[in-house]
């Protein structure tokens, strides 16, 4: 069965988080960096369904990698 290819913008929409949050999870190692397809100077991440499910689980847990700043 062929795997479904999912773009970063689709992952953001499915998960319901900001793109910056998704990239932060990648930097922090919460999600594995998906394979990339390059065409000239353009590089695109191709997400797997399992990675999208993992990101969705992180979102549902309300995971915050940086504490919120306290209001004064």
Biopython code that builds the backbone (N, CA, C, O; Angstrom):
import numpy as np
from Bio.PDB.StructureBuilder import StructureBuilder

atoms = [
    (1, "UNK", "N", (0.855, -1.175, 0.000)),
    (1, "UNK", "CA", (0.000, 0.000, 0.000)),
    (1, "UNK", "C", (0.906, 1.245, 0.000)),
    (1, "UNK", "O", (1.778, 1.361, 0.861)),
    (2, "UNK", "N", (0.717, 2.171, -0.946)),
    (2, "UNK", "CA", (1.549, 3.381, -0.983)),
    (2, "UNK", "C", (1.218, 4.301, 0.180)),
    (2, "UNK", "O", (0.068, 4.413, 0.606)),
    (3, "UNK", "N", (2.270, 4.961, 0.686)),
    (3, "UNK", "CA", (2.058, 5.903, 1.770)),
    (3, "UNK", "C", (1.556, 7.228, 1.228)),
    (3, "UNK", "O", (1.937, 7.656, 0.139)),
    (4, "UNK", "N", (0.701, 7.865, 2.001)),
    (4, "UNK", "CA", (0.175, 9.167, 1.618)),
    (4, "UNK", "C", (1.232, 10.228, 1.908)),
    (4, "UNK", "O", (1.827, 10.235, 2.986)),
    (5, "UNK", "N", (1.465, 11.113, 0.960)),
    (5, "UNK", "CA", (2.410, 12.206, 1.138)),
    (5, "UNK", "C", (1.653, 13.425, 1.636)),
    (5, "UNK", "O", (0.669, 13.844, 1.026)),
    (6, "UNK", "N", (2.117, 14.000, 2.753)),
    (6, "UNK", "CA", (1.413, 15.106, 3.381)),
    (6, "UNK", "C", (2.383, 16.277, 3.514)),
    (6, "UNK", "O", (3.498, 16.109, 4.009)),
    (7, "UNK", "N", (1.970, 17.436, 3.083)),
    (7, "UNK", "CA", (2.828, 18.625, 3.149)),
    (7, "UNK", "C", (2.777, 19.234, 4.550)),
    (7, "UNK", "O", (1.888, 18.932, 5.345)),
    (8, "UNK", "N", (3.752, 20.097, 4.831)),
    (8, "UNK", "CA", (3.798, 20.772, 6.129)),
    (8, "UNK", "C", (2.549, 21.622, 6.355)),
    (8, "UNK", "O", (2.008, 21.637, 7.460)),
    (9, "UNK", "N", (2.089, 22.322, 5.331)),
    (9, "UNK", "CA", (0.889, 23.153, 5.501)),
    (9, "UNK", "C", (-0.339, 22.292, 5.813)),
    (9, "UNK", "O", (-1.219, 22.713, 6.564)),
    (10, "UNK", "N", (-0.397, 21.093, 5.240)),
    (10, "UNK", "CA", (-1.509, 20.191, 5.544)),
    (10, "UNK", "C", (-1.400, 19.674, 6.977)),
    (10, "UNK", "O", (-2.410, 19.538, 7.666)),
    (11, "UNK", "N", (-0.174, 19.386, 7.428)),
    (11, "UNK", "CA", (0.032, 18.910, 8.799)),
    (11, "UNK", "C", (-0.433, 19.975, 9.790)),
    (11, "UNK", "O", (-1.118, 19.666, 10.764)),
    (12, "UNK", "N", (-0.061, 21.224, 9.538)),
    (12, "UNK", "CA", (-0.465, 22.341, 10.405)),
    (12, "UNK", "C", (-1.988, 22.425, 10.483)),
    (12, "UNK", "O", (-2.551, 22.615, 11.561)),
    (13, "UNK", "N", (-2.641, 22.284, 9.350)),
    (13, "UNK", "CA", (-4.106, 22.348, 9.322)),
    (13, "UNK", "C", (-4.719, 21.171, 10.073)),
    (13, "UNK", "O", (-5.665, 21.357, 10.839)),
    (14, "UNK", "N", (-4.199, 19.968, 9.865)),
    (14, "UNK", "CA", (-4.735, 18.760, 10.499)),
    (14, "UNK", "C", (-4.528, 18.801, 12.010)),
    (14, "UNK", "O", (-5.435, 18.493, 12.782)),
    (15, "UNK", "N", (-3.321, 19.184, 12.417)),
    (15, "UNK", "CA", (-2.962, 19.171, 13.839)),
    (15, "UNK", "C", (-3.597, 20.344, 14.585)),
    (15, "UNK", "O", (-3.962, 20.223, 15.754)),
    (16, "UNK", "N", (-3.724, 21.473, 13.899)),
    (16, "UNK", "CA", (-4.319, 22.642, 14.536)),
    (16, "UNK", "C", (-3.315, 23.437, 15.347)),
    (16, "UNK", "O", (-3.656, 24.016, 16.379)),
    (17, "UNK", "N", (-2.083, 23.463, 14.879)),
    (17, "UNK", "CA", (-1.055, 24.245, 15.567)),
    (17, "UNK", "C", (-0.414, 25.198, 14.558)),
    (17, "UNK", "O", (-0.648, 25.090, 13.354)),
    (18, "UNK", "N", (0.382, 26.113, 15.054)),
    (18, "UNK", "CA", (1.085, 27.050, 14.183)),
    (18, "UNK", "C", (2.295, 26.350, 13.578)),
    (18, "UNK", "O", (2.854, 25.434, 14.180)),
    (19, "UNK", "N", (2.692, 26.776, 12.403)),
    (19, "UNK", "CA", (3.853, 26.193, 11.726)),
    (19, "UNK", "C", (5.112, 26.310, 12.589)),
    (19, "UNK", "O", (5.935, 25.394, 12.610)),
    (20, "UNK", "N", (5.265, 27.426, 13.295)),
    (20, "UNK", "CA", (6.426, 27.609, 14.175)),
    (20, "UNK", "C", (6.457, 26.551, 15.282)),
    (20, "UNK", "O", (7.527, 26.081, 15.668)),
    (21, "UNK", "N", (5.289, 26.184, 15.783)),
    (21, "UNK", "CA", (5.201, 25.156, 16.816)),
    (21, "UNK", "C", (5.675, 23.825, 16.264)),
    (21, "UNK", "O", (6.418, 23.108, 16.934)),
    (22, "UNK", "N", (5.265, 23.489, 15.075)),
    (22, "UNK", "CA", (5.680, 22.243, 14.430)),
    (22, "UNK", "C", (7.191, 22.205, 14.256)),
    (22, "UNK", "O", (7.823, 21.186, 14.535)),
    (23, "UNK", "N", (7.777, 23.311, 13.798)),
    (23, "UNK", "CA", (9.228, 23.377, 13.621)),
    (23, "UNK", "C", (9.957, 23.301, 14.965)),
    (23, "UNK", "O", (11.041, 22.724, 15.051)),
    (24, "UNK", "N", (9.370, 23.874, 16.001)),
    (24, "UNK", "CA", (9.979, 23.797, 17.326)),
    (24, "UNK", "C", (10.003, 22.359, 17.814)),
    (24, "UNK", "O", (11.002, 21.912, 18.377)),
    (25, "UNK", "N", (8.900, 21.620, 17.601)),
    (25, "UNK", "CA", (8.860, 20.211, 17.978)),
    (25, "UNK", "C", (9.928, 19.421, 17.226)),
    (25, "UNK", "O", (10.525, 18.501, 17.786)),
    (26, "UNK", "N", (10.172, 19.769, 15.971)),
    (26, "UNK", "CA", (11.233, 19.108, 15.201)),
    (26, "UNK", "C", (12.599, 19.411, 15.815)),
    (26, "UNK", "O", (13.404, 18.502, 16.019)),
    (27, "UNK", "N", (12.861, 20.687, 16.109)),
    (27, "UNK", "CA", (14.145, 21.094, 16.696)),
    (27, "UNK", "C", (14.401, 20.416, 18.032)),
    (27, "UNK", "O", (15.526, 20.009, 18.323)),
    (28, "UNK", "N", (13.357, 20.295, 18.843)),
    (28, "UNK", "CA", (13.479, 19.722, 20.176)),
    (28, "UNK", "C", (13.494, 18.196, 20.164)),
    (28, "UNK", "O", (13.669, 17.572, 21.211)),
    (29, "UNK", "N", (13.314, 17.591, 18.997)),
    (29, "UNK", "CA", (13.343, 16.135, 18.893)),
    (29, "UNK", "C", (12.044, 15.459, 19.288)),
    (29, "UNK", "O", (12.005, 14.241, 19.462)),
    (30, "UNK", "N", (10.981, 16.236, 19.431)),
    (30, "UNK", "CA", (9.669, 15.657, 19.778)),
    (30, "UNK", "C", (9.067, 14.911, 18.591)),
    (30, "UNK", "O", (8.284, 13.977, 18.762)),
    (31, "UNK", "N", (9.441, 15.332, 17.400)),
    (31, "UNK", "CA", (9.011, 14.678, 16.168)),
    (31, "UNK", "C", (10.251, 14.390, 15.326)),
    (31, "UNK", "O", (11.191, 15.185, 15.319)),
    (32, "UNK", "N", (10.264, 13.255, 14.612)),
    (32, "UNK", "CA", (11.382, 13.000, 13.710)),
    (32, "UNK", "C", (11.275, 13.912, 12.489)),
    (32, "UNK", "O", (10.177, 14.202, 12.015)),
    (33, "UNK", "N", (12.421, 14.357, 11.990)),
    (33, "UNK", "CA", (12.423, 15.210, 10.809)),
    (33, "UNK", "C", (12.012, 14.364, 9.604)),
    (33, "UNK", "O", (12.681, 13.382, 9.284)),
    (34, "UNK", "N", (10.924, 14.733, 8.936)),
    (34, "UNK", "CA", (10.463, 13.932, 7.800)),
    (34, "UNK", "C", (11.420, 14.051, 6.617)),
    (34, "UNK", "O", (12.180, 15.016, 6.525)),
    (35, "UNK", "N", (11.385, 13.080, 5.717)),
    (35, "UNK", "CA", (12.236, 13.161, 4.530)),
    (35, "UNK", "C", (11.883, 14.387, 3.696)),
    (35, "UNK", "O", (10.762, 14.893, 3.744)),
    (36, "UNK", "N", (12.857, 14.846, 2.939)),
    (36, "UNK", "CA", (12.655, 16.028, 2.099)),
    (36, "UNK", "C", (12.824, 15.655, 0.630)),
    (36, "UNK", "O", (13.593, 14.764, 0.271)),
    (37, "UNK", "N", (12.092, 16.357, -0.183)),
    (37, "UNK", "CA", (12.230, 16.241, -1.626)),
    (37, "UNK", "C", (12.747, 17.585, -2.109)),
    (37, "UNK", "O", (12.172, 18.625, -1.789)),
    (38, "UNK", "N", (13.831, 17.569, -2.878)),
    (38, "UNK", "CA", (14.411, 18.814, -3.383)),
    (38, "UNK", "C", (14.224, 18.916, -4.887)),
    (38, "UNK", "O", (14.378, 17.949, -5.633)),
    (39, "UNK", "N", (13.887, 20.122, -5.296)),
    (39, "UNK", "CA", (13.780, 20.451, -6.718)),
    (39, "UNK", "C", (14.484, 21.789, -6.905)),
    (39, "UNK", "O", (13.908, 22.849, -6.659)),
    (40, "UNK", "N", (15.719, 21.724, -7.336)),
    (40, "UNK", "CA", (16.494, 22.954, -7.462)),
    (40, "UNK", "C", (16.789, 23.522, -6.096)),
    (40, "UNK", "O", (17.349, 22.833, -5.243)),
    (41, "UNK", "N", (16.420, 24.777, -5.874)),
    (41, "UNK", "CA", (16.673, 25.441, -4.596)),
    (41, "UNK", "C", (15.547, 25.227, -3.584)),
    (41, "UNK", "O", (15.644, 25.677, -2.442)),
    (42, "UNK", "N", (14.498, 24.552, -3.994)),
    (42, "UNK", "CA", (13.337, 24.346, -3.129)),
    (42, "UNK", "C", (13.414, 22.962, -2.485)),
    (42, "UNK", "O", (13.661, 21.963, -3.161)),
    (43, "UNK", "N", (13.199, 22.919, -1.174)),
    (43, "UNK", "CA", (13.185, 21.669, -0.422)),
    (43, "UNK", "C", (11.850, 21.576, 0.311)),
    (43, "UNK", "O", (11.450, 22.513, 1.001)),
    (44, "UNK", "N", (11.166, 20.451, 0.161)),
    (44, "UNK", "CA", (9.840, 20.272, 0.750)),
    (44, "UNK", "C", (9.851, 19.034, 1.638)),
    (44, "UNK", "O", (10.328, 17.972, 1.238)),
    (45, "UNK", "N", (9.316, 19.188, 2.859)),
    (45, "UNK", "CA", (9.177, 18.031, 3.747)),
    (45, "UNK", "C", (7.956, 17.225, 3.332)),
    (45, "UNK", "O", (6.906, 17.781, 3.011)),
    (46, "UNK", "N", (8.109, 15.923, 3.345)),
    (46, "UNK", "CA", (6.997, 15.019, 3.050)),
    (46, "UNK", "C", (6.729, 14.205, 4.318)),
    (46, "UNK", "O", (7.519, 13.343, 4.703)),
    (47, "UNK", "N", (5.610, 14.496, 4.945)),
    (47, "UNK", "CA", (5.245, 13.874, 6.217)),
    (47, "UNK", "C", (4.542, 12.548, 5.995)),
    (47, "UNK", "O", (3.807, 12.369, 5.024)),
    (48, "UNK", "N", (4.784, 11.616, 6.920)),
    (48, "UNK", "CA", (4.088, 10.330, 6.915)),
    (48, "UNK", "C", (2.889, 10.431, 7.857)),
    (48, "UNK", "O", (2.853, 11.277, 8.751)),
    (49, "UNK", "N", (1.928, 9.569, 7.642)),
    (49, "UNK", "CA", (0.717, 9.574, 8.468)),
    (49, "UNK", "C", (1.073, 9.363, 9.934)),
    (49, "UNK", "O", (0.490, 10.003, 10.809)),
    (50, "UNK", "N", (2.017, 8.478, 10.213)),
    (50, "UNK", "CA", (2.404, 8.198, 11.598)),
    (50, "UNK", "C", (2.982, 9.452, 12.268)),
    (50, "UNK", "O", (2.748, 9.673, 13.457)),
    (51, "UNK", "N", (3.727, 10.268, 11.528)),
    (51, "UNK", "CA", (4.273, 11.503, 12.089)),
    (51, "UNK", "C", (3.174, 12.520, 12.361)),
    (51, "UNK", "O", (3.231, 13.250, 13.351)),
    (52, "UNK", "N", (2.185, 12.570, 11.496)),
    (52, "UNK", "CA", (1.050, 13.475, 11.702)),
    (52, "UNK", "C", (0.275, 13.050, 12.948)),
    (52, "UNK", "O", (-0.153, 13.892, 13.738)),
    (53, "UNK", "N", (0.100, 11.752, 13.115)),
    (53, "UNK", "CA", (-0.596, 11.250, 14.304)),
    (53, "UNK", "C", (0.175, 11.584, 15.570)),
    (53, "UNK", "O", (-0.421, 11.925, 16.592)),
    (54, "UNK", "N", (1.504, 11.487, 15.508)),
    (54, "UNK", "CA", (2.335, 11.828, 16.664)),
    (54, "UNK", "C", (2.218, 13.318, 16.985)),
    (54, "UNK", "O", (2.116, 13.692, 18.153)),
    (55, "UNK", "N", (2.231, 14.161, 15.966)),
    (55, "UNK", "CA", (2.085, 15.606, 16.174)),
    (55, "UNK", "C", (0.719, 15.926, 16.762)),
    (55, "UNK", "O", (0.591, 16.792, 17.628)),
    (56, "UNK", "N", (-0.286, 15.229, 16.290)),
    (56, "UNK", "CA", (-1.643, 15.437, 16.807)),
    (56, "UNK", "C", (-1.724, 15.061, 18.288)),
    (56, "UNK", "O", (-2.394, 15.733, 19.072)),
    (57, "UNK", "N", (-1.039, 13.988, 18.656)),
    (57, "UNK", "CA", (-1.016, 13.558, 20.052)),
    (57, "UNK", "C", (-0.311, 14.597, 20.919)),
    (57, "UNK", "O", (-0.754, 14.876, 22.033)),
    (58, "UNK", "N", (0.784, 15.172, 20.417)),
    (58, "UNK", "CA", (1.476, 16.224, 21.163)),
    (58, "UNK", "C", (0.555, 17.422, 21.375)),
    (58, "UNK", "O", (0.512, 18.000, 22.460)),
    (59, "UNK", "N", (-0.169, 17.781, 20.343)),
    (59, "UNK", "CA", (-1.089, 18.931, 20.423)),
    (59, "UNK", "C", (-2.202, 18.656, 21.433)),
    (59, "UNK", "O", (-2.569, 19.521, 22.227)),
    (60, "UNK", "N", (-2.727, 17.437, 21.384)),
    (60, "UNK", "CA", (-3.822, 17.085, 22.296)),
    (60, "UNK", "C", (-3.357, 17.049, 23.751)),
    (60, "UNK", "O", (-4.146, 17.310, 24.659)),
    (61, "UNK", "N", (-2.093, 16.731, 23.975)),
    (61, "UNK", "CA", (-1.551, 16.728, 25.335)),
    (61, "UNK", "C", (-1.325, 18.142, 25.842)),
    (61, "UNK", "O", (-1.117, 18.362, 27.035)),
    (62, "UNK", "N", (-1.369, 19.103, 24.914)),
    (62, "UNK", "CA", (-1.131, 20.485, 25.315)),
    (62, "UNK", "C", (0.325, 20.717, 25.657)),
    (62, "UNK", "O", (0.658, 21.553, 26.497)),
    (63, "UNK", "N", (1.191, 19.961, 24.993)),
    (63, "UNK", "CA", (2.616, 20.050, 25.277)),
    (63, "UNK", "C", (3.142, 21.444, 25.000)),
    (63, "UNK", "O", (2.950, 21.993, 23.915)),
    (64, "UNK", "N", (3.811, 22.013, 25.999)),
    (64, "UNK", "CA", (4.458, 23.306, 25.840)),
    (64, "UNK", "C", (5.925, 23.092, 26.154)),
    (64, "UNK", "O", (6.281, 22.676, 27.256)),
    (65, "UNK", "N", (6.763, 23.376, 25.191)),
    (65, "UNK", "CA", (8.192, 23.182, 25.381)),
    (65, "UNK", "C", (8.843, 24.378, 26.055)),
    (65, "UNK", "O", (9.917, 24.257, 26.643)),
    (66, "UNK", "N", (8.198, 25.527, 25.971)),
    (66, "UNK", "CA", (8.707, 26.725, 26.642)),
    (66, "UNK", "C", (7.632, 27.216, 27.594)),
    (66, "UNK", "O", (6.468, 27.324, 27.209)),
    (67, "UNK", "N", (8.001, 27.514, 28.825)),
    (67, "UNK", "CA", (6.982, 28.022, 29.752)),
    (67, "UNK", "C", (6.490, 29.401, 29.303)),
    (67, "UNK", "O", (7.238, 30.189, 28.724)),
    (68, "UNK", "N", (5.243, 29.660, 29.578)),
    (68, "UNK", "CA", (4.687, 30.969, 29.246)),
    (68, "UNK", "C", (5.327, 32.039, 30.126)),
    (68, "UNK", "O", (5.658, 31.797, 31.286)),
    (69, "UNK", "N", (5.489, 33.215, 29.552)),
    (69, "UNK", "CA", (6.004, 34.328, 30.333)),
    (69, "UNK", "C", (4.911, 34.800, 31.284)),
    (69, "UNK", "O", (3.740, 34.887, 30.915)),
    (70, "UNK", "N", (5.310, 35.097, 32.489)),
    (70, "UNK", "CA", (4.342, 35.574, 33.476)),
    (70, "UNK", "C", (4.024, 37.023, 33.218)),
    (70, "UNK", "O", (4.901, 37.823, 32.894)),
    (71, "UNK", "N", (2.764, 37.349, 33.365)),
    (71, "UNK", "CA", (2.356, 38.742, 33.219)),
    (71, "UNK", "C", (2.675, 39.483, 34.493)),
    (71, "UNK", "O", (2.571, 38.934, 35.590)),
    (72, "UNK", "N", (3.063, 40.732, 34.341)),
    (72, "UNK", "CA", (3.431, 41.526, 35.519)),
    (72, "UNK", "C", (2.282, 42.335, 35.985)),
    (72, "UNK", "O", (2.401, 43.068, 36.967)),
]
sb = StructureBuilder()
sb.init_structure("model")
sb.init_model(0)
sb.init_chain("A")
sb.init_seg("    ")
for serial, (resi, resn, name, xyz) in enumerate(atoms, 1):
    if name == "N":
        sb.init_residue(resn, " ", resi, " ")
    sb.init_atom(name, np.array(xyz, "f"), 0.0, 1.0, " ", f" {name:<3s}", serial, name[0])
structure = sb.get_structure()
